[in-house]
Amino acid sequence: MGQKDIICNWKKSISNIKDVFDFKGKMGSGSFSEVFMVREKKTGKMYALKCLKKKHLAHSNLENEINVLRRIKHENVVGLEDFYESQTHYYLVMQLVSGGELFDRILEKGVYTEKDASKVINQVLQAVSYLHENSIVHRDLKPENLLYYSTDENAKIMISDFGLSKTLEHGVMSTACGTPGYVAPEVLAQKPYSKAVDCWSIGVITYILLCGYPPFFEENERRLFSKIIRAEYAFHSPFWDDISESAKDFIRNMMQKNPTKRFNTEQALRHPWIAGDTAKDQDIYQSVCEQLERNFAKSKWKEAFTATSVIHHMKKLQLSHNIPSTSLLSVPNLKLESSSQNDLEPLKSCQDEVDPLDPNGNPLHAASHLSCSKCGLERSLCLPLKASPRDSSSSLTTDESKEVHNFHSESDSLFGPSQR
């Protein structure tokens, strides 16, 4: 049986990769690939080497990742340096990024402020703006894909993992891609979408950086996805009491339900919280880190969740314009954010479905009784969309309908803010 191959004129054939590199240690592994720290024998330079067996190519996103990375070069994007193939494997020689993940660095800092978060988001916006200018949409922006270049205190942020990225041909895409906790409402609502989905994800990341928990958290998948589709989130007290109004305004503009009204990267870069001096210098380390440790513990990133399971969930939840409403919470100190007051009216009829809540609007049993049905909701996915019953224009192209991938990255479960 024939084996799929990557066709490109710059890959280098080799019989044994160890003739070129000394292997220094394993850095990580995914469903179909392994990553090693290596030293190039000829130059002494250190790289990250991503290794994939050829027989797994059809099940991976490697070819797409190569095609995108070969086109781009930016100081805040992990670069592809070279590409080798042997009789059995493909090898991507990647820029070595050794500073660790974003959340880990925050936990290690000891002092952490809005200004620190603003500097991180500024770098992310610079990189994503560059991608969008080059007609590339990342489609899977999340904290795990934001890495520090080195262990230096002032090391720059690097965007990684372009497996789900897409080169825009006509400005609109149809395939549902991303990680549900960070994916834009229009994607879950099965509508055609554009590069605005990356800006939504940056808004979600900003939210987490300022409080330590995600904006959308539910025990029940139906309510979780419905909240995302409705852009229904809150700035809970006391977690947001000391956060500037400018930061909240930035998030509101990035997490605007209507993608045509959502900030693009250029608008975001001009916002006072990014370009000005409105980001507070007050230390929020204790409150943010307490929530990060509870809600993004690495043990929660290991749940197995296949694309088949997600297809089943999305069909079951009927993610379309007529998705069942979630409940409007009238709880002290809970400020409900939505793009339109009209979106909130249908929610009032479902108040009897609400779980017991604490004064901040959080399920009382959320931290201690996570249901298995929610596990893995933050894995990356890429699924073909069907046209919504109310929108016949959102049918798939032939190319888009072929883009069905397994989840490919580790996940962290969606929890709400926790209190002692």
C-alpha positions as a printed Julia matrix, in Angstrom:
420×3 Matrix{Float64}:
   0.0    0.0    0.0
   1.36   3.43  -0.99
   2.62   5.78   1.69
   1.85   9.49   1.71
   4.91  11.68   1.2
   5.74  15.35   1.72
   6.7   16.97  -1.56
   9.08  19.92  -1.28
  12.31  20.9   -2.98
  14.27  21.9    0.12
  14.08  18.81   2.33
  17.35  16.95   2.8
  17.6   13.17   2.5
  19.74  11.33   4.99
  20.31   7.69   5.94
  20.88   8.31   9.66
  19.93  11.54  11.44
  22.58  10.84  14.09
  25.21  11.58  11.47
  24.08  15.2   11.67
  22.99  15.65  15.29
  24.0   14.53  18.76
  20.89  13.76  20.8
  21.01  15.43  24.23
  17.66  14.45  25.69
  13.95  14.05  25.07
  11.9   17.24  25.41
   8.41  15.87  24.87
   6.1   13.73  22.78
   2.7   13.87  21.13
   0.33  11.39  19.57
   2.51  10.88  16.49
   5.81  12.65  17.14
   8.68  13.05  19.59
  10.83  16.13  20.23
  14.51  15.94  21.23
  17.1   18.51  22.19
  19.96  18.06  19.73
  23.34  19.59  18.93
  24.32  19.99  15.31
  27.73  18.37  14.93
  28.96  20.71  12.22
  28.17  24.02  13.94
  27.68  23.13  17.61
  24.31  24.9   17.58
  21.46  23.57  19.7
  18.02  22.84  18.22
  14.76  21.09  18.97
  14.29  18.14  16.62
  10.72  16.99  15.95
  10.65  13.38  14.73
   7.7   11.74  12.97
   7.44   8.26  11.49
   6.37   8.46   7.85
   3.61   5.93   8.41
   1.93   8.42  10.76
   2.04  11.37   8.34
  -1.57  11.01   7.2
  -2.75  11.22  10.82
  -0.67  14.26  11.78
  -0.64  17.98  11.01
   3.04  17.95  10.07
   2.67  18.79   6.39
   0.47  21.8    7.12
   2.85  22.95   9.87
   5.83  22.78   7.5
   4.05  24.68   4.73
   3.13  27.5    7.12
   6.43  27.75   9.03
   8.48  27.81   5.84
   6.7   31.06   4.87
   7.2   33.02   8.07
  10.02  34.49  10.13
   9.3   36.62  13.19
  11.12  37.19  16.45
   8.12  35.94  18.47
   7.41  32.82  16.39
   9.28  29.52  16.9
  11.09  29.1   13.59
  11.67  26.12  11.33
  15.4   25.95  10.6
  15.68  22.82   8.43
  13.88  19.69   7.28
  15.31  16.18   6.86
  13.92  12.83   5.81
  15.22   9.31   6.13
  13.71   6.12   4.76
  11.38   5.86   7.75
  11.14   9.33   9.37
  10.66  13.06   8.84
  12.7   15.46  11.0
  11.86  19.12  11.62
  14.8   21.15  12.91
  13.17  23.83  15.08
  14.5   26.85  16.91
  15.27  25.78  20.48
  13.01  27.5   22.99
  14.14  26.71  26.53
  12.38  29.18  28.82
   9.33  27.07  29.61
   5.61  27.69  29.43
   3.91  30.98  30.22
   2.03  29.8   33.32
   5.11  28.16  34.82
   7.06  31.41  34.49
   4.3   33.39  36.21
   4.25  30.93  39.11
   8.02  31.29  39.5
   8.09  35.11  39.45
   7.08  35.93  43.02
   5.77  39.31  41.88
   3.3   39.7   39.02
   1.32  42.71  37.79
  -1.04  43.84  35.04
   1.96  45.42  33.35
   3.6   42.01  33.12
   0.46  40.58  31.5
   0.25  43.56  29.14
   3.85  43.0   27.98
   3.11  39.35  27.24
  -0.04  40.14  25.26
   1.76  42.92  23.38
   4.3   40.38  22.1
   1.57  37.9   21.18
  -0.29  40.63  19.28
   2.88  41.65  17.42
   3.39  38.06  16.25
  -0.25  37.42  15.36
  -0.43  40.75  13.52
   2.52  39.6   11.43
   0.78  36.27  10.73
  -2.44  37.99   9.69
  -0.54  40.38   7.41
   0.82  37.26   5.71
  -2.67  35.73   5.43
  -2.05  33.1    8.11
  -4.47  32.3   10.92
  -3.06  30.32  13.85
  -6.44  28.89  15.0
  -5.08  27.34  18.19
  -3.75  30.16  20.36
  -3.7   29.18  24.03
  -1.31  29.51  26.99
   0.35  26.12  26.38
   1.47  27.38  22.96
   3.13  30.48  24.42
   6.71  29.74  25.45
   9.62  31.79  26.72
  12.66  31.88  24.47
  15.12  31.39  27.35
  15.32  31.37  31.13
  16.49  35.01  31.19
  14.24  37.26  33.25
  13.42  39.46  30.24
  13.15  36.65  27.7
  10.71  37.15  24.86
   7.49  35.19  24.29
   7.38  32.72  21.38
   4.27  31.34  19.66
   4.49  27.64  18.86
   2.41  24.8   17.36
   1.2   25.7   13.89
  -0.4   22.32  13.23
  -3.89  23.8   12.89
  -2.86  27.07  11.24
  -4.35  27.99   7.9
  -3.33  30.1    4.95
  -6.27  32.3    4.0
  -7.22  32.1    0.34
 -10.52  33.98   0.29
 -10.61  35.43   3.8
 -13.14  32.96   5.21
 -12.82  29.43   6.64
 -15.4   26.82   7.58
 -13.6   24.02   9.43
 -14.13  23.99  13.2
 -10.6   24.2   14.59
  -9.1   25.12  17.91
  -9.44  24.34  21.58
 -13.02  24.75  22.87
 -12.04  26.81  25.91
 -10.32  29.36  23.65
 -12.29  29.06  20.4
 -14.49  31.9   19.13
 -18.32  31.78  19.24
 -18.67  31.78  15.46
 -16.64  28.57  15.22
 -18.77  26.7   17.75
 -21.91  28.14  16.14
 -20.85  26.49  12.85
 -20.54  29.76  10.95
 -17.83  30.69   8.44
 -15.08  32.58  10.22
 -11.98  34.69   9.62
  -8.72  35.69  11.32
 -10.84  37.39  14.01
 -10.88  34.01  15.78
  -7.26  34.55  16.82
  -8.17  37.86  18.46
 -10.91  36.16  20.48
  -8.37  33.61  21.73
  -6.0   36.4   22.76
  -8.87  37.93  24.73
  -9.42  34.64  26.56
  -5.71  34.35  27.32
  -5.67  37.91  28.66
  -8.62  37.12  30.91
  -6.8   34.11  32.37
  -3.57  36.06  32.86
  -5.39  38.58  35.04
  -7.35  36.21  37.28
  -5.94  32.7   36.9
  -9.12  30.96  35.71
 -10.92  30.74  32.34
 -13.85  32.99  31.41
 -16.06  30.03  30.54
 -16.45  27.21  33.04
 -19.3   24.74  33.44
 -19.8   21.19  34.62
 -22.27  20.66  31.79
 -21.05  20.74  28.18
 -24.28  22.18  26.86
 -24.06  25.16  29.15
 -20.32  25.54  28.58
 -20.61  25.71  24.79
 -23.72  27.86  25.0
 -21.89  30.37  27.21
 -19.08  30.6   24.68
 -21.48  31.03  21.75
 -23.26  33.82  23.64
 -19.99  35.43  24.76
 -21.39  35.18  28.28
 -18.68  35.77  30.87
 -18.18  37.8   34.02
 -15.58  39.78  35.97
 -16.13  38.13  39.35
 -15.56  39.76  42.7
 -13.15  39.62  44.48
 -10.87  38.29  41.75
 -11.35  41.31  39.46
 -11.78  44.03  42.07
  -8.19  45.26  41.74
  -7.96  44.93  37.96
  -8.09  48.17  35.96
 -11.13  49.19  33.93
  -8.77  49.58  30.98
  -7.86  45.88  31.14
 -11.54  44.94  31.26
 -12.27  47.22  28.31
  -9.48  45.56  26.34
 -10.96  42.12  27.08
 -14.48  43.24  26.14
 -13.23  44.41  22.75
 -11.22  41.24  22.13
 -14.04  38.96  23.31
 -16.73  40.73  21.32
 -19.29  38.18  20.15
 -19.73  39.82  16.74
 -16.46  39.2   14.84
 -17.0   42.29  12.68
 -17.03  44.46  15.83
 -14.18  42.59  17.52
 -10.8   44.3   17.72
  -8.3   43.26  15.08
  -4.62  43.06  16.0
  -3.86  46.62  14.91
  -6.69  48.05  17.02
  -5.59  45.91  19.95
  -2.01  47.15  19.68
  -3.27  50.74  19.9
  -5.38  50.16  23.01
  -4.15  52.11  26.08
  -3.75  48.91  28.1
  -1.21  47.72  25.51
   0.28  50.91  24.07
  -0.27  53.3   26.97
   0.27  53.28  30.72
  -3.15  52.19  31.98
  -2.01  48.71  33.05
  -1.69  48.76  36.85
   1.58  48.09  38.61
  -0.14  46.53  41.62
   1.03  43.05  42.6
  -1.66  40.43  41.83
   0.67  37.44  42.15
  -1.03  35.75  45.1
  -4.58  35.74  43.74
  -3.62  34.85  40.16
  -1.19  32.11  41.07
  -3.58  30.54  43.56
  -6.11  30.16  40.75
  -3.56  29.05  38.16
  -2.36  26.25  40.43
  -5.93  25.06  40.97
  -7.28  25.41  37.46
  -4.29  24.6   35.26
  -2.42  21.91  37.17
  -0.41  19.83  34.72
  -2.06  16.64  35.91
  -5.25  17.94  34.31
  -3.6   18.24  30.88
  -3.31  14.48  30.4
  -6.92  13.42  29.74
  -7.38  11.37  26.57
 -10.04  12.7   24.24
 -10.39  11.69  20.57
 -11.87  13.54  17.65
 -14.59  10.9   17.48
 -15.66  11.82  20.99
 -15.81  15.49  20.1
 -17.88  14.85  16.98
 -20.28  12.9   19.17
 -20.43  15.73  21.71
 -20.93  18.44  19.11
 -23.72  16.52  17.41
 -25.36  15.81  20.74
 -25.18  19.43  21.78
 -26.55  20.61  18.41
 -24.21  23.56  18.19
 -26.2   25.82  15.89
 -28.14  29.06  16.1
 -30.93  27.4   18.08
 -28.73  25.92  20.82
 -30.56  25.64  24.18
 -30.11  28.72  26.34
 -28.12  28.88  29.54
 -29.37  30.56  32.64
 -29.01  34.2   33.58
 -27.37  34.36  36.98
 -28.61  37.1   39.28
 -25.89  36.74  41.88
 -24.27  39.5   43.98
 -21.0   40.82  42.53
 -21.5   38.98  39.23
 -21.23  41.29  36.24
 -22.49  39.47  33.16
 -20.73  40.52  29.99
 -22.55  40.08  26.68
 -22.42  41.7   23.28
 -26.13  42.46  23.29
 -28.84  42.79  25.88
 -31.11  40.96  23.46
 -28.95  37.89  23.87
 -29.79  37.79  27.57
 -33.58  37.78  27.36
 -34.07  34.09  26.43
 -31.8   33.06  29.29
 -34.27  33.98  32.03
 -36.51  31.01  31.35
 -33.86  28.5   32.39
 -33.04  29.65  35.93
 -34.27  26.39  37.43
 -31.36  24.56  35.77
 -28.67  26.42  37.69
 -26.4   24.47  40.03
 -26.0   25.74  43.62
 -23.72  28.79  43.53
 -21.47  30.64  45.89
 -21.65  34.48  46.17
 -19.4   34.83  43.11
 -21.6   32.73  40.87
 -19.42  29.62  40.93
 -20.79  26.07  41.28
 -20.21  25.03  44.89
 -19.09  21.54  43.93
 -17.02  22.5   40.87
 -13.59  22.05  42.41
 -14.24  18.74  44.11
 -16.64  16.92  41.79
 -15.47  17.34  38.22
 -17.56  15.11  35.99
 -15.78  12.92  33.48
 -18.0   14.29  30.72
 -16.04  17.54  30.88
 -12.57  16.02  30.77
 -10.55  16.94  27.72
 -12.67  19.88  26.59
  -9.53  21.89  25.98
  -7.89  19.58  23.48
  -7.28  21.03  20.04
  -9.61  19.85  17.34
 -10.26  20.32  13.66
 -13.65  19.12  12.51
 -15.66  19.58   9.3
 -18.69  21.82   9.76
 -22.15  21.25   8.4
 -24.2   24.18   7.18
 -26.44  25.64   9.84
 -30.16  25.12   9.18
 -30.58  28.91   9.11
 -27.56  29.69   6.98
 -27.2   27.79   3.75
 -24.19  29.9    2.79
 -21.9   28.16   5.29
 -21.41  24.98   3.29
 -18.0   23.36   3.14
 -15.54  23.52   0.31
 -14.04  20.23  -0.87
 -10.69  21.08   0.72
 -12.19  22.1    4.06
 -14.28  18.92   4.29
 -11.09  16.87   4.25
  -9.63  18.62   7.29
 -10.49  16.1    9.96
  -7.76  15.64  12.56
  -7.39  13.99  15.92
  -6.85  16.12  18.96
  -3.14  16.73  19.03
  -2.2   18.6   22.16
  -2.41  18.14  25.89
  -5.31  19.75  27.65
  -6.35  21.39  30.87
  -9.87  21.03  32.13
 -12.15  24.03  32.53
 -12.66  24.91  36.18
 -14.21  27.96  37.69
 -12.43  30.21  40.18
 -11.78  28.48  43.48
 -11.88  29.84  46.98
 -10.61  28.49  50.25
